[in-house]
């Protein structure tokens, strides 16, 4: 029980210290970056003392404008600090497209970054500087006994209470180290939260990016599926269909040239020939359903008109295409119309149909509308 309590106490006492080097280096790097900004702002005042009002305005506005124009560079430096020191990747607010300084300044993302560089960042760096100072002072206090031994012996003899004083200083130093370690971790976490909000994309921008990514990935998936469908169509047309045609021709030649076959054998041959022709027709319909040649040769209007003409009920088609859509859009539209008309024939018991807009109230009629991008 005593050992368990001691181990638990040790864990509580040493909790802030493991891995504290990275947060301390992170805070020190942030102080250096803000010191560079402060140096730019204070540079005119170190070169001359402005007396006239125009000189004061010049000394204030010129370095401020330099800091504002360097905002994207400061954001990149801060992103590198978070990644290299803490391993935290703050997303870029510009989605990889860095705008010009003036354009950047007019964007909400640019204004958020300036808020960090000119307000939140300096305040955090001030707290970080005080924390680093606490590390230095506390480290010196903990090693006070080593400093005491550098004092001549006669001086120490003249101060008999130095041991008690040094013990108190050492205890204060240990408490300061504990506080500095805790503050370093807390400031690092706070800086990550603030930077994620101000140096990264907003929630609306993240959602917009996700929509763009999903749209792009969906378009790539549709293109991949369309390419695979074309490959299957080509393999069926050039492979299985040609072999069935060759088989049907061979069976037809056998029927025409073999006159001395028994009646049962001729009946089997006729059946095989008929089955081969039916298989060719079914496969042709399958290939045409995968990607009809008329769709590729003459476009969407002709392909849908052909589907409407083959329907067992009157179908009116209205087509208004100022330019030909992309092959993927054409294929999607064709299959949507084909499946819709097939369902009309099978389930709707309709006397007529019209292509193309889906509204299906109770009792009908069902109206189907499909919106597709028509960019060539």
C-alpha positions in Angstrom: 0.0 0.0 0.0 2.8 2.4 0.9 4.6 1.6 -2.4 1.4 2.3 -4.4 0.8 5.6 -2.7 4.4 6.6 -3.3 4.2 5.8 -7.0 0.9 7.6 -7.3 2.4 10.7 -5.6 5.4 10.5 -7.9 3.2 10.4 -11.0 1.2 13.5 -9.7 4.4 15.4 -9.0 6.1 14.6 -12.3 3.0 14.8 -14.5 3.9 18.1 -16.1 7.5 17.3 -16.9 7.6 14.3 -19.3 7.9 15.6 -22.9 8.0 19.2 -21.8 10.9 20.0 -24.0 8.7 20.3 -27.2 6.3 22.8 -25.7 9.1 24.9 -24.3 10.9 24.9 -27.7 7.5 25.8 -29.3 7.0 28.7 -27.0 10.5 30.0 -27.5 10.1 29.8 -31.3 6.9 31.8 -31.0 8.6 34.5 -28.9 11.4 34.7 -31.5 8.8 35.2 -34.3 7.0 37.9 -32.4 10.3 39.5 -31.5 11.0 39.8 -35.3 7.6 41.5 -35.8 8.3 43.8 -32.8 11.8 44.6 -34.3 10.2 45.7 -37.6 7.7 47.9 -35.8 10.4 49.5 -33.7 13.0 49.8 -36.3 12.2 53.4 -37.4 12.3 54.6 -33.8 15.8 53.1 -33.3 17.1 54.9 -36.4 15.8 58.4 -35.6 13.4 60.2 -33.3 10.6 61.7 -35.3 9.6 65.2 -34.3 7.1 66.3 -36.9 3.6 64.7 -37.1 4.3 63.4 -40.7 7.5 61.7 -39.4 5.5 60.1 -36.6 2.9 58.9 -39.0 5.6 57.6 -41.3 7.4 55.8 -38.5 4.1 54.1 -37.5 2.5 53.4 -40.9 5.4 52.1 -42.9 6.4 49.3 -40.5 2.8 48.4 -39.8 2.2 48.1 -43.6 5.2 45.9 -43.9 3.9 43.6 -41.2 0.5 43.5 -42.8 1.9 42.7 -46.3 4.1 40.0 -44.7 1.0 38.4 -43.2 1.0 35.3 -45.4 4.8 34.8 -44.7 4.1 35.0 -41.0 1.2 32.5 -41.3 3.6 30.1 -43.1 6.2 30.6 -40.3 3.6 29.9 -37.6 2.3 26.8 -39.5 5.9 25.5 -39.6 6.3 26.2 -35.9 3.2 24.2 -35.0 4.2 21.3 -37.3 7.9 21.1 -36.4 7.7 21.8 -32.7 4.4 20.1 -31.7 3.6 17.9 -34.7 0.3 19.7 -35.1 -0.7 20.4 -38.7 -2.9 23.6 -38.8 -4.8 23.5 -42.1 -4.0 26.2 -44.6 -6.8 28.7 -44.9 -6.0 29.3 -48.6 -6.4 25.6 -49.7 -3.0 25.7 -51.3 -3.6 28.8 -53.4 -1.8 31.7 -51.7 -3.5 35.0 -52.8 -1.7 38.3 -53.4 -1.2 40.6 -50.4 -4.0 43.0 -51.2 -6.4 40.2 -52.1 -5.4 38.3 -48.9 -6.1 41.4 -46.8 -9.7 41.6 -48.2 -10.5 38.0 -47.4 -12.0 36.9 -44.0 -9.2 34.4 -43.7 -6.6 37.2 -44.1 -8.3 39.4 -41.4 -8.4 36.4 -39.0 -4.7 35.9 -39.6 -3.9 39.5 -38.9 -5.9 39.2 -35.7 -3.5 36.4 -34.6 -0.3 38.2 -35.8 -1.1 41.6 -34.3 -3.3 40.8 -31.2 -3.6 37.2 -30.1 -0.1 36.1 -31.0 1.7 39.0 -29.1 -0.4 38.3 -26.0 0.4 34.6 -26.1 4.1 35.4 -26.7 4.1 37.8 -23.8 2.7 35.0 -21.6 5.3 32.6 -23.1 8.1 35.0 -22.4 7.0 35.2 -18.7 6.8 31.4 -18.6 10.4 31.1 -20.0 11.6 33.7 -17.5 10.0 31.5 -14.8 11.9 28.5 -16.1 15.2 30.5 -15.9 14.6 32.0 -12.4 13.3 28.7 -11.0 16.3 26.8 -12.5 18.7 29.3 -10.9 16.8 29.0 -7.5 17.0 25.2 -7.6 20.8 25.3 -8.0 21.3 27.9 -5.3 23.4 25.5 -3.2 25.9 25.3 -6.1 26.1 29.1 -6.2 26.6 29.2 -2.4 29.7 27.1 -2.7 31.2 29.8 -4.9 31.0 32.3 -2.1 34.2 32.5 0.1 34.0 30.5 3.3 34.5 33.5 5.6 31.5 35.1 4.1 29.3 32.0 4.6 30.5 31.8 8.2 29.4 35.4 8.8 25.9 34.3 7.7 25.0 31.2 9.8 21.4 31.1 8.5 22.4 30.7 4.9 21.5 27.0 4.8 17.9 27.6 5.9 17.6 30.5 3.4 19.0 28.3 0.6 16.6 25.5 1.4 13.7 27.9 1.1 15.0 29.3 -2.2 15.4 25.7 -3.5 11.8 24.8 -2.5 10.5 28.0 -4.2 12.5 27.0 -7.3 11.0 23.5 -7.4 7.5 25.1 -7.1 8.4 27.5 -9.9 9.6 24.7 -12.2 6.4 22.8 -11.6 4.4 26.0 -12.4 6.5 26.7 -15.4 6.0 23.1 -16.8 2.3 23.3 -16.2 2.1 26.8 -17.9 4.1 25.6 -20.8 1.7 22.8 -21.6 -1.3 24.9 -21.0 -0.1 27.8 -23.2 0.9 25.4 -26.0 -2.6 23.9 -26.0 -4.2 27.3 -25.9 -2.0 28.5 -28.8 -3.1 25.5 -30.8 -6.7 26.2 -30.2 -6.4 29.9 -31.1 -4.3 29.2 -34.2 -6.7 26.5 -35.4 -9.5 29.1 -35.4 -7.5 32.1 -36.7 -4.8 30.6 -38.9 -6.9 27.8 -40.3 -10.1 27.7 -42.4 -13.4 28.6 -40.7 -16.1 25.9 -40.3 -17.9 27.3 -43.4 -14.7 27.1 -45.4 -14.0 23.6 -44.2 -17.5 22.5 -45.3 -17.1 24.2 -48.6 -13.8 22.4 -49.2 -15.4 19.1 -48.2 -18.2 19.7 -50.7 -15.6 20.4 -53.4 -13.6 17.3 -52.5 -16.7 15.2 -52.5 -17.9 16.6 -55.8 -14.5 16.0 -57.3 -14.2 12.4 -56.0 -17.8 11.7 -57.1 -17.0 12.9 -60.6 -13.9 10.8 -60.6 -15.9 7.8 -59.5 -18.5 8.3 -62.2 -15.8 8.6 -64.8 -14.2 5.4 -63.6 -17.5 3.5 -63.6 -18.2 4.8 -67.1 -14.8 3.7 -68.3 -15.3 0.3 -66.8 -18.7 0.0 -68.4 -17.2 0.9 -71.8 -14.5 -1.8 -71.2 -17.1 -4.4 -70.4 -19.1 -3.4 -73.5 -16.0 -3.6 -75.7 -15.1 -7.0 -74.3 -18.6 -8.4 -74.8 -18.8 -7.0 -78.3 -15.4 -8.1 -79.5 -15.2 -11.3 -77.5 -18.3 -13.2 -76.4 -20.6 -11.7 -79.1 -18.2 -12.5 -81.9 -17.8 -16.1 -80.7 -21.6 -16.6 -80.5 -21.9 -15.2 -84.0 -19.3 -17.7 -85.2 -21.0 -20.5 -83.4 -24.4 -19.6 -85.0 -22.8 -19.4 -88.5 -21.2 -22.8 -87.9 -24.5 -24.3 -86.8 -26.2 -22.8 -89.8 -23.7 -24.3 -92.1 -24.1 -27.6 -90.4 -27.8 -27.5 -90.9 -27.4 -26.6 -94.6 -24.7 -29.2 -95.5 -25.4 -32.2 -93.3 -28.4 -33.8 -95.0 -27.9 -37.4 -93.8 -28.3 -36.7 -90.1 -30.9 -38.6 -88.1 -34.0 -36.7 -87.2 -33.2 -36.5 -83.5 -29.7 -35.1 -84.3 -31.2 -32.5 -86.7 -33.7 -31.5 -84.1 -30.9 -30.9 -81.6 -29.0 -29.0 -84.2 -31.9 -26.7 -85.0 -32.5 -26.1 -81.3 -28.8 -25.2 -80.8 -28.9 -22.8 -83.8 -32.0 -21.1 -82.5 -30.6 -20.8 -79.0 -27.4 -19.3 -80.4 -29.3 -16.7 -82.3 -31.4 -15.8 -79.2 -28.2 -15.5 -77.2 -26.8 -13.2 -79.8 -29.9 -11.0 -79.6 -29.9 -10.9 -75.8 -26.2 -10.1 -75.8 -26.7 -7.4 -78.4 -29.4 -5.9 -76.2 -27.1 -6.1 -73.2 -24.3 -4.4 -75.0 -26.7 -1.7 -76.3 -27.9 -1.3 -72.7 -24.4 -0.9 -71.4 -23.5 1.9 -73.8 -25.5 2.2 -77.0 -23.5 3.0 -80.1 -26.1 5.7 -81.2 -25.3 7.6 -78.0 -21.7 7.9 -78.8 -22.2 8.4 -82.5 -25.2 10.8 -82.7 -25.6 12.1 -79.1 -28.2 12.1 -76.4 -31.2 13.3 -78.4 -31.0 10.5 -80.9 -30.4 7.9 -78.3 -33.3 8.9 -76.1 -35.5 9.2 -79.2 -34.7 5.6 -80.0 -35.6 4.5 -76.5 -38.9 6.4 -76.8 -39.6 4.8 -80.2 -39.2 1.3 -78.9 -41.5 1.9 -76.0 -45.0 0.2 -76.2 -46.8 3.4 -75.5 -46.6 6.9 -77.0 -43.7 8.9 -75.6 -43.0 12.5 -76.4 -39.4 13.7 -76.2 -38.4 17.4 -75.9 -34.6 18.0 -76.3 -33.0 21.4 -76.0 -29.2 21.0 -76.0 -27.2 24.1 -77.2 -24.0 22.0 -77.0 -23.2 18.4 -76.5 -22.7 17.4 -72.8 -19.8 15.4 -71.6 -19.9 11.6 -72.3 -20.4 10.8 -68.6 -23.4 13.2 -68.4 -24.9 11.8 -71.6 -24.5 8.2 -70.3 -26.2 9.1 -66.9 -29.1 10.9 -68.6 -29.6 8.0 -71.1 -29.7 5.3 -68.4 -32.0 7.4 -66.2 -34.5 7.9 -69.0 -34.3 4.2 -70.0 -34.9 2.9 -66.5 -37.7 5.5 -65.9 -39.5 4.4 -69.1 -39.0 0.8 -68.2 -40.6 1.4 -64.9 -43.5 3.3 -66.6 -44.2 0.3 -68.8 -43.9 -2.3 -66.0 -45.6 -0.6 -63.1 -47.4 2.6 -64.0 -50.1 1.3 -66.4 -49.7 4.6 -68.1 -51.2 5.5 -71.5 -48.5 8.0 -72.4 -45.2 9.3 -71.1 -43.0 12.5 -71.5 -39.2 13.0 -71.1 -37.8 14.4 -68.6 -38.7 15.8 -65.0 -39.6 13.0 -59.9 -42.8 14.1 -58.2 -44.9 11.2 -57.1 -47.9 12.3 -55.0 -50.4 9.8 -53.7 -52.5 8.5 -56.6 -50.1 9.9 -59.2 -49.2 11.0 -61.7 -45.5 10.5 -61.2 -43.3 13.3 -62.6 -39.6 12.7 -62.8 -37.1 15.6 -63.1 -33.3 15.0 -63.3 -30.8 17.8 -63.2 -27.4 17.1 -64.7 -24.4 19.3 -65.5 -24.4 20.1 -69.2 -20.8 21.5 -69.5 -19.1 19.9 -72.5 
